[in-house]
């Protein structure tokens, strides 16, 4: 038993035992062990750890091409005259926590507002050339930011349905073909939802409930059992014989 004046200490291991040179402090042995092999991305369905080199499959083709705007005239008209509304609907379908009005307003300010500013700068020639150059640089930078912002949602759509890059990177697609990409995403989203919603359903009508009243139960004859038929018959004959054997005594 250790003395009260001398607290107990851990035993210091030697270098031959591959132990650290510093003393082991109380409580260090209860700390969790860091195992890098057990940490990483996990599968959303089975929960298994995925390797570092794993990439989700992205080889599904788009249902319509980038220039297939004529396949859906309604979305083509909306994307041409009101692209902000179409973009807002696409974002709301992908992200339920974002209302369609927020991306619609952002799109209207940066895209439609930038186009309007560029047109006004080109019409009014009284603007200083240096100012026009600065405005043009600002518009190009805003367009590049807009292409990156809209390309993020296109990338989310591709991850959801395992779509491949068509015709190129999502951000580059929106930078070069923003209106066509916006309409293509809307057609793809509507087509995927239509495929999932068209599920055949079979309606099965249950049979009617049959009920039996108490009077029918009393009047219904007992079911005949071939095994117990002989025994029941013997019992009836024995009862009849007992009644016949009784002598009638006159009063």
C-alpha positions as CSV (number, residue, x, y, z in Angstrom):
1,X,0.0,0.0,0.0
2,X,1.5,3.3,-1.1
3,X,2.1,5.9,1.6
4,X,-0.2,8.9,1.8
5,X,2.6,11.4,1.4
6,X,3.9,10.0,-1.8
7,X,1.4,9.9,-4.7
8,X,1.6,7.1,-7.2
9,X,3.3,7.6,-10.5
10,X,3.2,5.8,-13.8
11,X,6.2,3.7,-14.8
12,X,8.4,5.3,-17.4
13,X,9.1,2.9,-20.3
14,X,12.5,2.6,-21.8
15,X,13.6,3.4,-25.4
16,X,13.8,-0.3,-26.3
17,X,10.1,-0.5,-25.9
18,X,9.4,2.2,-28.5
19,X,7.8,4.6,-26.0
20,X,8.0,8.4,-26.0
21,X,10.7,9.9,-23.9
22,X,8.3,12.1,-21.9
23,X,6.3,11.0,-18.9
24,X,2.8,9.7,-19.2
25,X,0.4,12.0,-17.5
26,X,-2.8,10.8,-15.7
27,X,-5.7,10.8,-18.1
28,X,-3.7,10.5,-21.3
29,X,-4.5,6.8,-21.7
30,X,-8.2,7.5,-21.8
31,X,-8.0,9.9,-24.9
32,X,-9.5,8.6,-28.2
33,X,-7.0,7.3,-30.7
34,X,-6.9,9.0,-34.1
35,X,-7.1,6.4,-36.9
36,X,-6.9,8.0,-40.3
37,X,-8.1,4.8,-42.0
38,X,-11.5,5.0,-40.4
39,X,-12.1,8.6,-41.3
40,X,-13.3,9.7,-44.7
41,X,-16.3,9.9,-46.9
42,X,-19.1,7.4,-46.3
43,X,-21.7,6.1,-48.6
44,X,-25.1,7.6,-48.0
45,X,-27.0,4.3,-48.5
46,X,-24.8,1.6,-46.8
47,X,-22.6,3.8,-44.6
48,X,-19.3,2.2,-45.7
49,X,-16.1,4.2,-45.9
50,X,-15.3,5.2,-49.4
51,X,-11.7,5.3,-50.7
52,X,-10.0,8.6,-51.4
53,X,-9.9,8.0,-55.1
54,X,-13.7,7.3,-55.3
55,X,-15.7,9.6,-57.6
56,X,-19.5,9.2,-58.1
57,X,-20.5,8.0,-61.5
58,X,-21.3,10.9,-63.9
59,X,-21.9,9.1,-67.2
60,X,-25.6,9.7,-67.8
61,X,-26.4,11.7,-70.9
62,X,-28.7,14.6,-70.9
63,X,-32.2,14.0,-72.1
64,X,-32.1,17.0,-74.5
65,X,-29.2,18.8,-76.1
66,X,-27.8,22.2,-75.2
67,X,-29.5,23.6,-78.4
68,X,-32.8,21.7,-78.0
69,X,-34.8,24.8,-76.9
70,X,-37.4,24.1,-79.5
71,X,-38.4,20.8,-77.7
72,X,-40.2,22.9,-75.1
73,X,-41.5,26.2,-76.6
74,X,-42.9,27.4,-73.2
75,X,-39.6,27.2,-71.4
76,X,-37.8,28.7,-74.4
77,X,-40.0,31.8,-74.3
78,X,-39.6,32.1,-70.6
79,X,-35.9,31.7,-70.8
80,X,-35.6,34.2,-73.6
81,X,-37.7,37.0,-72.2
82,X,-37.6,36.3,-68.4
83,X,-34.5,34.2,-67.7
84,X,-34.4,35.3,-64.1
85,X,-37.8,33.6,-63.5
86,X,-36.7,30.3,-65.1
87,X,-33.4,30.3,-63.2
88,X,-35.3,30.9,-59.9
89,X,-37.6,28.0,-60.5
90,X,-34.6,25.7,-61.3
91,X,-32.8,26.7,-58.1
92,X,-36.0,26.2,-56.0
93,X,-36.4,22.7,-57.4
94,X,-32.8,21.9,-56.4
95,X,-32.6,23.7,-53.0
96,X,-35.9,23.6,-51.1
97,X,-34.5,26.0,-48.5
98,X,-34.1,28.7,-51.0
99,X,-37.2,30.4,-52.4
100,X,-37.3,31.1,-56.1
101,X,-37.5,34.9,-55.6
102,X,-34.0,35.2,-54.1
103,X,-32.1,33.8,-57.1
104,X,-34.5,35.5,-59.4
105,X,-33.7,38.9,-58.0
106,X,-29.9,38.2,-58.0
107,X,-30.1,37.1,-61.7
108,X,-32.2,40.2,-62.6
109,X,-29.7,42.6,-61.0
110,X,-26.4,41.1,-62.3
111,X,-27.4,39.7,-65.7
112,X,-30.3,41.8,-66.9
113,X,-28.9,44.9,-65.1
114,X,-25.5,44.4,-66.6
115,X,-26.9,44.0,-70.1
116,X,-28.9,47.2,-69.7
117,X,-25.9,49.1,-68.5
118,X,-23.8,47.8,-71.5
119,X,-26.5,48.9,-73.9
120,X,-26.8,52.4,-72.4
121,X,-23.0,52.7,-72.5
122,X,-22.9,51.8,-76.2
123,X,-25.8,54.2,-77.0
124,X,-24.6,57.3,-75.3
125,X,-21.3,58.2,-76.9
126,X,-20.7,61.1,-74.6
127,X,-19.2,58.8,-72.0
128,X,-15.4,59.2,-71.5
129,X,-13.5,56.3,-73.2
130,X,-11.7,55.5,-70.1
131,X,-15.0,55.3,-68.2
132,X,-16.4,53.1,-70.9
133,X,-13.4,50.8,-70.6
134,X,-13.8,50.5,-66.8
135,X,-17.5,49.8,-67.2
136,X,-16.7,47.1,-69.7
137,X,-14.2,45.5,-67.4
138,X,-16.8,45.6,-64.6
139,X,-19.4,44.0,-66.8
140,X,-17.0,41.2,-67.8
141,X,-16.1,40.5,-64.2
142,X,-19.7,40.5,-63.2
143,X,-20.5,38.1,-66.1
144,X,-17.8,35.8,-65.0
145,X,-19.1,35.8,-61.4
146,X,-22.6,35.1,-62.7
147,X,-21.4,32.2,-64.7
148,X,-19.7,30.7,-61.7
149,X,-22.8,31.2,-59.5
150,X,-25.2,29.7,-62.0
151,X,-22.7,26.9,-62.8
152,X,-22.8,25.7,-59.2
153,X,-26.5,24.9,-59.4
154,X,-25.9,23.2,-62.8
155,X,-23.2,21.1,-61.1
156,X,-25.7,20.1,-58.3
157,X,-28.2,19.0,-60.9
158,X,-25.5,16.9,-62.6
159,X,-24.6,15.3,-59.2
160,X,-28.2,14.5,-58.4
161,X,-28.9,12.7,-61.7
162,X,-25.3,11.6,-62.4
163,X,-25.1,13.7,-65.6
164,X,-21.9,14.2,-67.5
165,X,-20.4,17.5,-68.5
166,X,-22.1,18.6,-71.7
167,X,-20.8,20.2,-73.7
168,X,-18.1,21.3,-71.2
169,X,-17.6,22.4,-67.6
170,X,-20.8,23.7,-65.9
171,X,-19.3,27.2,-65.2
172,X,-17.9,27.5,-68.7
173,X,-21.2,26.4,-70.2
174,X,-23.1,29.2,-68.4
175,X,-20.4,31.7,-69.3
176,X,-20.7,31.0,-73.0
177,X,-24.2,29.6,-73.4
178,X,-26.1,30.9,-70.4
179,X,-29.6,31.1,-71.9
180,X,-29.4,27.7,-73.6
181,X,-28.0,26.1,-70.4
182,X,-30.8,27.6,-68.4
183,X,-33.5,26.1,-70.6
184,X,-31.7,22.8,-70.8
185,X,-31.6,22.5,-67.0
186,X,-35.3,23.3,-66.9
187,X,-36.2,20.6,-69.5
188,X,-34.0,18.1,-67.7
189,X,-35.6,18.8,-64.3
190,X,-39.1,18.5,-65.7
191,X,-38.3,15.3,-67.6
192,X,-36.8,13.6,-64.5
193,X,-39.7,14.6,-62.3
194,X,-42.2,13.3,-64.9
195,X,-40.4,9.9,-65.1
196,X,-40.5,9.5,-61.3
197,X,-44.1,10.6,-61.0
198,X,-45.4,8.2,-63.7
199,X,-45.7,5.1,-61.4
200,X,-48.4,2.6,-62.3
201,X,-50.8,2.0,-59.4
202,X,-53.0,-1.0,-58.9
203,X,-56.3,-0.5,-57.1
204,X,-57.5,-3.6,-55.2
205,X,-61.0,-3.6,-53.8
206,X,-61.3,-5.6,-50.6
207,X,-64.1,-8.3,-50.4
208,X,-67.3,-7.3,-48.5
209,X,-67.4,-8.1,-44.8
210,X,-69.7,-11.1,-44.1
211,X,-71.6,-11.1,-40.8
212,X,-73.9,-13.7,-39.2
213,X,-76.6,-12.9,-36.7
214,X,-77.3,-14.9,-33.5
215,X,-80.5,-16.4,-34.9
216,X,-78.7,-17.8,-37.9
217,X,-76.0,-19.3,-35.6
218,X,-78.7,-21.1,-33.6
219,X,-80.6,-22.4,-36.6
220,X,-77.5,-23.5,-38.5
221,X,-77.0,-27.2,-38.3
222,X,-73.8,-28.5,-36.8
223,X,-71.2,-29.6,-39.3
224,X,-71.0,-33.3,-39.9
225,X,-67.7,-34.8,-38.9
226,X,-67.2,-38.3,-40.3
227,X,-64.8,-39.3,-37.5
228,X,-67.2,-38.5,-34.7
229,X,-70.4,-39.6,-36.6
230,X,-70.3,-43.2,-35.2
231,X,-69.6,-42.1,-31.7
232,X,-72.6,-39.6,-31.7
233,X,-74.9,-42.2,-33.1
234,X,-73.9,-44.7,-30.4
235,X,-74.6,-42.1,-27.7
236,X,-78.1,-41.3,-29.1
237,X,-78.9,-45.1,-29.2
238,X,-77.7,-45.5,-25.6
239,X,-79.9,-42.6,-24.4
240,X,-83.0,-44.0,-26.2
241,X,-82.4,-47.4,-24.7
242,X,-82.1,-45.9,-21.2
243,X,-85.5,-44.1,-21.7
244,X,-87.1,-47.3,-23.0
245,X,-85.9,-49.3,-20.0
246,X,-87.7,-47.1,-17.5
247,X,-90.9,-48.8,-16.0
248,X,-94.0,-46.7,-15.9
249,X,-95.7,-47.1,-12.4
250,X,-99.4,-46.1,-12.3
251,X,-100.4,-43.7,-9.5
